[in-house]
Amino acid sequence: MTQEQEGNRALPDAVGLRAMLESAGRDAALRAQFRAVLQPMLALESGHCVGAEVLMRWRLDDGTDVPPERFIPIARELGCLPVLSREVFVHAASALAAIGLPDGFHVSFNVPAGYLLDDRFDAHLAEIDQILPPQADIWIELTEDEALPDSEAALTRLASVRHGRVKIGVDDFGTGFNGVETVARVQPDFLKLDQSLTAALGTPDENRALLDVARYAGAYRGVRVVAEGIENAMQVVRLRELGIQGGQGFFFDQPMSLEAFAVWLPQAELRAGAPAG
């Protein structure tokens, strides 16, 4: 997850943020303050952009940016995260459908376990599925901050969501609730390595045990593995050595607005050697 720089204005305190989020959950006009930015995902061997992660951002009417780590836990606690997520996800899907996406492109959405199990999720996913063009896959990233219940009902839910182009994956592998046990239960289609694993590459702190799990999943189970938080060329080289297929991070580019991504994508494909369009 990427932090954005806060503005010069003071942020509301937790009580103020809570009240504002409660209002946004009820008021569609206030939900317009929530927007999507896109973090490109690239194939490490070819350099082609193969996907984008949809990230939620909140900008108040006075221009103040509220960091995600400040508001998302509160929104989840209040139960309004599904409503806010739907607003952002549908907006992002509509914008991406308008620009034209390459074959095999995937659009990734962060979904806590509670939202996945929420009765509204099916309708929200159906909206996204209807909007995105057929050549794009839909990736559902189970976030690390909320445990998926160890129950038959949860596994049944995963099976019902995972169909056709909808893929289920584990976000931020190696941190929070998303460890080896979660991978074993979820049987993910893709795996996102936490940025802490990427940061430790080539250092004495490199976590070979978790990297070997990811490497095995990619090589023998057909799991797509993506490294988060790539900041330099050395990390790219090491990830290639480990057989990691994809990556994202400031080394490639920072999260950008939907409008900026529409300009960036064809330029990135040209740099990677693909024809425009």
N, C-alpha and C positions, 0 to 999 in steps of 0.2 A: 504494500500500500504506500502511496506517495503523498507526502505532506506538501502543501502549498504555502507560500509565504503569507503570513497574516498582514493585513493592512495596518495603517498607523492608528486607526481608531481602536478604542478598547472594546474587547469582546464582552457581551453580556455574561453575567455569572451563570452558574448551573441552574439556579431557580428561574432566571430570565429565559435561558435557552429552553428549559422545560415548558414554560408557558407558551413560548413562541411555537414550539413543535406541536403542542396540543392543538393550537389554533390552526397550524398548517395541515394537520390531519383532518380537520373539518372543512377548511376553506380552500377551494381550488385556486383562488387568486393568489393566496400566500404560497401555494405549492409551486408557483412560477419562479420563486426564488431558488428552487433546486434545479440543477442543471447537470448535464452529462459532460464529462471529458473522456477522451479516448487515449489509452496507452497502447501504442503499437506493439505487436509481437512479431518477431522475425525468425525465419529459418536460419540457424547459425551457419550452415554450410553454404547456402546460396545467397543469403542476404535479402531474399524476398520478404515482403511483409505478408504474413499468412493469417493474421488475425488482429483483433483489437479488443482490449478489455474496457468495458464500460464502468467508469468510476463516478460516484455521486459527489457533487460539490454543492455547497450552500453559500450563496452570496446575498447578504442582507440588502435592503433597499438603499442603505447609505453607502454601499460599496464594500462593506466589511466581509471578508471571507472567514467562515467558521470552519476550522479544521475538522476533517471527518472523525478523528478520534475523540473530538469533543461532543459531536452531536449524534453519531450513529448509535453508541451505547444507550443514550437517553431515548432515542426514537424506538429502539428495540424494546426497551423496558416499557415504554408507553403503549406499544402495540401499533404505532403508526408507521413503522418502517415499511410494511407491505404497500401502503398507499403511496408513500413517497417514492419507493422503488419503482412501482408501476409507472408513475409520472415520468421518471427519468429514463427507464428502460424503453418505453414506447416512443418517447421523443428521439432517443438515440437510434432505435431501429428504423424509424421513419427517415431520419437524415441519412443513414447508411444505405437504405434502399434507393434513395434518390441519386446517390453518386455513382452507383454501379460498383460491384465487388467482383474480384477475380474468382474463378472456380476454386472451390476448396477453402475459401476464406472462412474463418470462424469468428463469431461475435460472442464475447464472454461476459457473463453477468455474475456478480457476487451475490450469493444467496445464503444467509444463515439457516441453520437447521430449522429454527422456528418458522421462518417464512416458507421453506419448502413444505412443511407440514401444515401450513395455514390453508384453510378452505379456499381462500382467494387466489392461491398460486396458480391453479389450473387455468383459470380464466385469464390471468395476466400472461402466462406462457402462451396460451392460444392466440392472444393478441400479437405477441412478438412473432410467433410462427406464421401468422397470416401476413404480417408486414414485410418481414425480411425476404429477399429474393431466394428462389429455390437452390441456387448454387452455394449458399452460405450455410454453414453449420451453426448450431446454437450450443454454446458451452455453458453449463451451470456449474459455477465454482462454489463448493461448500466451504464456507469460511471457517477459520480456525477458532473463532471466539465463542462458539456455541457447540456443544457436543450433540451429535446425532444420537438419539436414543438407541440403545442396544435392544431392539425389539423386532418382532416379526412384522409389526405394523410399519415400522420405519423402512425395513427392507422391501416390503411390498410397495410402499410409496416410491422408493427409488426406482423400482422396476416399472412402475406405471409412468413415471416421468421420462425415463430413458427409452426413447423410441425414435426410429427414423433418424433424423438429423440432430436430435437433441442428445447431447453427450453429458455425462455426469463426471465431475472431477473433484479432486481435493486441492484446495488452495493453501498456500503457506505451509507446505509439508515440512515437518520438523519443528513446529512451534504450536503453542496452544493445545487444542484438542486433536490436532491433525497429525498424529504420529503413525507408527507402523500398524497399530491395531485398527485404526480407522481405515487405512488403506486396505487391510485384509477384509474388513466388513463391507466396505463400499464397492470394492472391485472396480476402481475408477477407469474411465476411458482415457483420462489425462491426469497429469500430476504436476502441480506448480511447486517448485522448490522455493522455500522461504528465502528472502534476501539475506538472512544471516548465514545460510549455507553458502550462498554465492560469495559473500564478503570474506569468508574464511578460506576460499580456494587458494591453494599454493602456500598456505601458512601452516604453522604447527597446529593450529586449531581446526584444520580441515576435518570435517566429520565423515570419515570414510565409511562408517557403518550405514548412516542414512543415505549417503551417496550411492553405496552399493545396492541398497534397496531400490532406489530410483533407477539405477543402471539396469538391474535385473528386470524391473517392471517394463522398461522400454525395450530391452533386447529380447526378452522371452515371453512377455505377456501382451505385447502390442500396444502398450500404454504410451501415449504421447507425453513427453516430459518437457517442461518449460521452466527455465531458470528465471527467477525474478531478481531485480536489483543489480543488473550488470552495469558496471561503471568503467571498465577498462578492457583493453584488448587481451591482456593476460588471462582474464577470466573467460573470455570467449575461447581462447586456445585450450584452456584446461577443460572447459565444458565439452568441447569437441572431442578431446581425448577420452572423456568419460562416456561419450556416445549420447550426450544430451542434444535433442533435436532443435529446441526452440529457446528463445530468450526475449527478455524485455528489460528496459532500464534506461537510465540517462545516457549510457554510452551510445544508444541508438537515437533516442529522443525522449523528451519529457511528455507527460500527458498534455493533450491539446484539445482545444474546442472542436466541436463538430465541424464548424466552418473551416478551421485550419487543417483538419484531417482531410477534408475533401480536396484541398490543394496539395497537401503533403503526399498523399498516397500515390498518385501518378508520377510525381517526381521521384519518390523512393523506388518505384518499379523501374524507372528509366536508369537510375543509378545502379540497380541490381542487374540490369541488362535485359529487361523485358520491354516489349513494345508498349507504348502508351495506350491507355484504354483497355 
